[in-house]
Amino acid sequence: MRTRHFVNDPVQLVAAALKSHTVIRPELRLDADNQVLYAPRRTGQTSIISGGGSGHEPSFTGFVGEGFLSASVAGGIFASPSSRQVLAAIENVEHSEGVLVTVMNYTGDVLNFGVAVEKARARNPALQIETLVVGDDVCVPRSRIGKVGRRGIAGTVLVHKVTGAMAAAGYKLRDVARVGRLVAANLASAGVSLSRVHVPGHPPSQEESGESSADPIELGMGIHNEAGCDWRSGVDAELPAVVRAILRQLLDVGDTERNFLPNPTKDAILLVNNLGALSVLELGAVVSEVADQLRQDYQIRPIRVFAGTFMTSLDGPGFSVSLLNNVDTGVESSLVALLDAPSNVSGWHASTRVSAPKSTPEEAGASPTSRQEATTGDEPKSNLKCDMGQTTRRLRAGLEALEAAEPDVTKYDSVVGDGDCGTTLKLGAEGILRQISKAPPRDIVDLLIRATASVEETMQGTSGALYAIFLNKLTHHVRLRVHEAVPVDVEFWIDALDSALAALTQYTSARPGDRTMMDALVPFIAALRDTRSLKAASQAAQEGAVATKSMRPAFGRTVYIGNEDTWMGEIPDPGAWGLAQFLQGLAS
């Protein structure tokens, strides 16, 4: 957990963050004393006010604008705004068509917003004003929530979107409030986090310091840093298991404690929310896993999927999943149309909907590998004399040695590179092993075509490109000789490897001594040419890889990070080391 911040005064932090919205969007107005952010007034529209503690951005300030909120009220970090602040917001929005005050179900928020609403009514008896309380969290069981009700979490954003779209379309307050309550009643959310978060200006607690559990994961983590309903550790933290647990809480109709969606619709709306610290890449993996499990286990295919950072818990390392039944709104605009309606706020992440062309079954199922494999059937029969059994066994041994070397390669690359070299090489090895396990290669050309196609599909980055160039040229050289009735022996391979190396050097200026894979590849080919011994050649490759420990880098990320003094003499080049282990296995 991160406990250092650039701004450590929580009051200053909130004030500066509020001011930023008027810098980014000058049409917004800020009441700094009351910490209220206003959108330009719209006559003829219902005004919508919401808010809560700070630390949940972009909620609620990021949703102020056309199609969402008329104003947001910000409290301190994880603290409800006062009734005075809320009353200031109510009194300074457009009143002509009434005001809807939407609040998440937390005691402090409900009380302070409620006091403000009652004061506003007392001051202006003609004011049309309604309150909508949203509680969508299902993680806390019914037996524990008692009369308090469910907590409000990220699903509240969908309530804001629907009611905001209705207000922008000119619907009356009574319809906006009714549909808002309908949405809240058909909404369920659950969250998970890897740890608590640290509030700027506060000393970290023992729990926040991570002393309470080893590698914990907390199901039902609240957005105010409050505890969840279940602590788990170890293998339970793997994404499929976590998503399975979350969806069970959302959709298990047999769970009387949490069954808040008794009749889930098969075309529900899905919102996957980043609690603050997930990378975009990891959030994408979460979206895929949730969608797959919904389809496979519950036969639910969401009609809309919204993914991004909507309601955070500062920089919480977790996510939440919200499901909304696709219900009839009872007005002209459908639920989906209201969700698709345009808005100009900064916090809503949704692209304009376009109709995607339907692919044919062949297009949907085709992959680069399958198309490549389809071409191998047109290859002329090879006259080359090759012991495919022995060749395949050697190749398998080399690939398995490369897989086994992945931890070391990754460790080395984490020091001198990006940390991905081991994974890249292992993916390439696994892909080729899958290819040769599907069916025995027909001949050496078939084997090389499959291996090359697999490398192109599974290996990315610089390593993937270099191996693809080398293998494509190797395949090309062998293809040119398929009509020759000659043995595929060491002489044959020397010619093929020389040809492939010549092609590779046209695309990279790396040479032995530059601390790259060439420090293993070139000695291997040279020793094979000199000794005609695969074992001697693989040993030369190993010695070349070991020698890179004392070389200064000429290529790759290592050139830029300049940390040679920390590893010189100890860490070999990861790419050279991985290749050497493959060649050692090949010769074993």
Backbone hydrogen bonds, N-H to C=O, Kabsch-Sander energy under -0.5 kcal/mol:
donor,donor_aa,acceptor,acceptor_aa,energy
8,N,6,F,-0.5
13,L,9,D,-2.5
14,V,10,P,-2.1
15,A,11,V,-2.1
16,A,12,Q,-2.5
17,A,13,L,-2.2
18,L,14,V,-2.3
19,K,15,A,-2.0
20,S,16,A,-1.5
21,H,17,A,-0.7
21,H,18,L,-1.1
22,T,18,L,-0.6
22,T,19,K,-0.9
23,V,19,K,-1.1
24,I,20,S,-2.5
25,R,21,H,-2.6
28,L,25,R,-2.2
29,R,38,Y,-2.2
31,D,36,V,-3.0
32,A,30,L,-1.0
35,Q,31,D,-1.2
36,V,31,D,-1.8
37,L,72,S,-2.2
38,Y,29,R,-3.4
39,A,70,S,-2.7
45,Q,42,R,-1.1
47,S,98,G,-2.5
49,I,100,L,-2.7
50,S,71,A,-1.6
52,G,73,V,-2.0
54,S,76,G,-2.2
59,S,56,H,-1.7
59,S,310,F,-0.7
62,G,58,P,-3.3
63,F,60,F,-1.8
64,V,61,T,-1.3
65,G,63,F,-0.6
65,G,69,L,-2.4
68,F,65,G,-2.0
69,L,63,F,-2.6
70,S,48,I,-2.9
71,A,48,I,-1.4
72,S,37,L,-2.0
73,V,50,S,-1.7
74,A,35,Q,-2.5
75,G,52,G,-2.5
75,G,73,V,-0.5
78,F,54,S,-2.6
79,A,76,G,-2.2
86,V,82,S,-2.0
87,L,83,S,-2.8
88,A,84,R,-1.9
89,A,85,Q,-1.6
90,I,86,V,-2.4
91,E,87,L,-2.5
92,N,88,A,-0.7
92,N,89,A,-0.8
93,V,90,I,-1.0
97,E,45,Q,-0.6
98,G,95,H,-1.7
99,V,128,Q,-2.4
100,L,47,S,-3.1
101,V,99,V,-0.5
101,V,130,E,-3.2
102,T,49,I,-2.9
102,T,100,L,-0.7
103,V,132,L,-2.6
105,N,134,V,-2.4
106,Y,104,M,-1.9
110,V,106,Y,-3.0
111,L,107,T,-2.5
112,N,108,G,-2.4
113,F,109,D,-2.7
114,G,110,V,-1.9
115,V,111,L,-2.7
116,A,112,N,-1.9
117,V,113,F,-2.2
118,E,114,G,-2.3
119,K,115,V,-2.4
120,A,116,A,-2.4
121,R,117,V,-2.2
122,A,118,E,-2.2
123,R,119,K,-2.3
124,N,120,A,-2.0
127,L,124,N,-2.2
129,I,127,L,-0.7
130,E,99,V,-2.3
132,L,101,V,-2.9
134,V,103,V,-2.4
134,V,132,L,-0.5
135,G,133,V,-0.5
136,D,151,R,-1.0
137,D,151,R,-2.8
138,V,189,S,-2.4
142,R,257,E,-1.6
144,R,141,P,-1.7
145,I,141,P,-1.8
146,G,142,R,-1.4
148,V,145,I,-1.9
149,G,145,I,-0.8
153,I,151,R,-0.5
156,T,153,I,-2.3
157,V,154,A,-2.0
158,L,155,G,-1.2
159,V,155,G,-1.0
160,H,156,T,-2.3
161,K,157,V,-2.4
162,V,158,L,-2.3
163,T,159,V,-2.5
164,G,160,H,-2.6
165,A,161,K,-2.1
166,M,162,V,-2.0
167,A,163,T,-2.4
168,A,164,G,-2.2
169,A,165,A,-1.6
170,G,167,A,-1.3
171,Y,166,M,-2.3
173,L,97,E,-0.5
176,V,172,K,-2.5
177,A,173,L,-3.0
178,R,174,R,-2.0
179,V,175,D,-2.6
180,G,176,V,-2.1
181,R,177,A,-2.2
182,L,178,R,-2.0
183,V,179,V,-2.6
184,A,180,G,-2.2
185,A,181,R,-2.1
186,N,182,L,-0.9
186,N,183,V,-0.9
187,L,184,A,-1.1
188,A,323,L,-2.1
189,S,136,D,-2.9
190,A,321,V,-1.9
192,V,319,F,-2.4
193,S,218,E,-1.9
194,L,317,P,-2.2
202,H,199,V,-1.9
209,S,205,S,-1.7
210,G,207,E,-1.4
211,E,206,Q,-1.8
215,D,213,S,-0.5
217,I,232,R,-2.3
218,E,193,S,-3.5
219,L,217,I,-0.6
219,L,230,D,-2.5
220,G,191,G,-3.4
221,M,218,E,-0.8
222,G,226,E,-1.7
225,N,222,G,-1.2
229,C,219,L,-2.2
230,D,219,L,-1.4
232,R,217,I,-2.6
234,G,215,D,-0.8
236,D,233,S,-1.2
237,A,234,G,-2.0
238,E,235,V,-2.1
242,V,238,E,-2.1
243,V,239,L,-2.9
244,R,240,P,-2.2
245,A,241,A,-2.0
246,I,242,V,-2.2
247,L,243,V,-2.9
248,R,244,R,-1.8
249,Q,245,A,-1.7
250,L,246,I,-1.8
251,L,247,L,-2.6
252,D,248,R,-2.0
253,V,251,L,-1.1
255,D,252,D,-1.8
256,T,254,G,-1.2
258,R,255,D,-1.0
259,N,255,D,-1.5
260,F,258,R,-2.3
268,A,265,T,-0.9
269,I,324,L,-2.9
270,L,304,R,-2.8
271,L,322,S,-2.5
272,V,306,F,-2.8
273,N,271,L,-0.6
273,N,320,S,-2.6
274,N,308,G,-2.4
275,L,273,N,-0.5
275,L,318,G,-2.4
277,A,316,G,-2.3
283,L,279,S,-2.5
284,G,280,V,-1.9
285,A,281,L,-1.4
286,V,282,E,-1.9
287,V,283,L,-2.4
288,S,284,G,-2.1
289,E,285,A,-2.2
290,V,286,V,-2.7
291,A,287,V,-2.6
292,D,288,S,-2.5
293,Q,289,E,-2.4
294,L,290,V,-2.5
295,R,291,A,-2.0
296,Q,292,D,-2.8
297,D,293,Q,-2.7
298,Y,293,Q,-0.7
298,Y,294,L,-1.2
299,Q,295,R,-0.7
300,I,294,L,-2.4
301,R,266,K,-2.3
301,R,299,Q,-0.5
303,I,268,A,-2.1
304,R,268,A,-0.8
306,F,270,L,-2.9
308,G,272,V,-1.9
310,F,308,G,-0.8
312,T,56,H,-1.3
313,S,275,L,-2.4
314,L,55,G,-3.6
316,G,275,L,-1.3
316,G,313,S,-0.9
318,G,316,G,-1.9
319,F,192,V,-1.7
320,S,273,N,-2.1
321,V,190,A,-2.8
322,S,271,L,-2.7
323,L,188,A,-2.9
324,L,269,I,-2.4
325,N,186,N,-2.4
327,V,325,N,-1.6
338,L,334,S,-2.0
339,L,335,L,-2.0
340,D,336,V,-2.1
341,A,337,A,-0.8
344,N,66,E,-1.6
347,G,62,G,-2.8
349,H,347,G,-0.6
350,A,348,W,-0.9
356,A,354,V,-0.5
364,A,360,T,-2.9
365,G,361,P,-1.9
366,A,362,E,-1.2
371,R,367,S,-2.4
372,Q,368,P,-2.1
373,E,369,T,-3.0
374,A,370,S,-1.7
375,T,371,R,-0.9
375,T,372,Q,-0.8
376,T,372,Q,-0.6
376,T,373,E,-1.1
377,G,374,A,-0.7
378,D,375,T,-1.6
379,E,376,T,-1.4
383,N,482,V,-3.6
385,K,486,V,-2.8
386,C,384,L,-0.9
388,M,386,C,-1.4
391,T,387,D,-2.5
392,T,388,M,-2.6
393,R,389,G,-2.1
394,R,390,Q,-2.6
395,L,391,T,-2.4
396,R,392,T,-2.6
397,A,393,R,-2.3
398,G,394,R,-2.3
399,L,395,L,-2.5
400,E,396,R,-2.6
401,A,397,A,-1.9
402,L,398,G,-1.9
403,E,399,L,-2.3
404,A,400,E,-2.2
405,A,401,A,-1.3
406,E,402,L,-0.5
406,E,403,E,-1.3
409,V,405,A,-2.4
410,T,406,E,-3.0
411,K,407,P,-2.3
412,Y,408,D,-2.6
413,D,409,V,-2.6
414,S,410,T,-2.0
415,V,411,K,-0.8
415,V,412,Y,-0.9
416,V,412,Y,-2.1
417,G,413,D,-2.3
419,G,413,D,-0.7
424,T,420,D,-2.5
425,L,421,C,-2.5
426,K,422,G,-2.4
427,L,423,T,-2.7
428,G,424,T,-2.0
429,A,425,L,-2.4
430,E,426,K,-2.9
431,G,427,L,-2.3
432,I,428,G,-2.0
433,L,429,A,-2.4
434,R,430,E,-2.2
435,Q,431,G,-1.8
436,I,432,I,-2.4
437,S,433,L,-1.2
438,K,434,R,-1.3
439,A,435,Q,-0.9
447,L,443,D,-2.2
448,L,444,I,-2.3
449,I,445,V,-2.6
450,R,446,D,-2.3
451,A,447,L,-2.4
452,T,448,L,-2.6
453,A,449,I,-2.4
454,S,450,R,-2.3
455,V,451,A,-2.3
456,E,452,T,-2.4
457,E,453,A,-1.5
458,T,454,S,-2.7
459,M,455,V,-2.3
460,Q,458,T,-0.5
464,G,460,Q,-1.5
465,A,461,G,-1.9
466,L,462,T,-2.5
467,Y,463,S,-2.6
468,A,464,G,-2.1
469,I,465,A,-2.3
470,F,466,L,-2.3
471,L,467,Y,-2.8
472,N,468,A,-2.4
473,K,469,I,-2.1
474,L,470,F,-2.1
475,T,471,L,-2.7
476,H,472,N,-2.4
477,H,473,K,-2.5
478,V,474,L,-2.1
479,R,475,T,-2.7
480,L,476,H,-1.7
481,R,478,V,-1.5
482,V,479,R,-1.4
484,E,481,R,-1.9
486,V,484,E,-1.6
488,V,385,K,-2.8
489,D,487,P,-1.6
493,W,489,D,-2.4
494,I,490,V,-2.2
495,D,491,E,-1.9
496,A,492,F,-2.1
497,L,493,W,-3.1
498,D,494,I,-2.4
499,S,495,D,-2.0
500,A,496,A,-2.3
501,L,497,L,-2.7
502,A,498,D,-2.2
503,A,499,S,-1.7
504,L,500,A,-2.2
505,T,501,L,-2.3
506,Q,502,A,-0.5
506,Q,503,A,-1.0
507,Y,504,L,-1.7
508,T,504,L,-1.1
514,D,511,R,-2.1
519,D,516,T,-1.9
520,A,517,M,-1.8
521,L,517,M,-2.4
522,V,518,M,-1.9
524,F,520,A,-1.4
525,I,521,L,-2.2
526,A,522,V,-2.5
527,A,523,P,-2.7
528,L,524,F,-2.2
529,R,525,I,-2.1
530,D,526,A,-2.1
531,T,527,A,-3.0
532,R,528,L,-1.9
534,L,532,R,-0.5
537,A,533,S,-2.2
538,S,534,L,-2.5
539,Q,535,K,-1.9
540,A,536,A,-1.9
541,A,537,A,-1.9
542,Q,538,S,-2.1
543,E,539,Q,-2.5
544,G,540,A,-2.2
545,A,541,A,-2.2
546,V,542,Q,-2.4
547,A,543,E,-2.1
548,T,544,G,-0.7
548,T,545,A,-0.9
549,K,546,V,-1.7
550,S,547,A,-1.4
551,M,548,T,-1.5
554,A,514,D,-1.7
555,F,514,D,-0.6
559,V,556,G,-1.4
560,Y,557,R,-1.4
561,I,557,R,-1.6
562,G,558,T,-1.3
566,T,563,N,-1.9
567,W,563,N,-0.5
567,W,564,E,-1.4
568,M,564,E,-2.8
569,G,549,K,-3.1
570,E,567,W,-2.7
571,I,567,W,-1.8
573,D,545,A,-0.5
577,W,573,D,-2.6
578,G,574,P,-2.6
579,L,575,G,-2.1
580,A,576,A,-2.3
581,Q,577,W,-2.0
582,F,578,G,-1.8
583,L,579,L,-2.4
584,Q,580,A,-2.2
585,G,581,Q,-2.1
586,L,582,F,-2.2
587,A,583,L,-1.6
588,S,584,Q,-0.7
588,S,585,G,-0.7
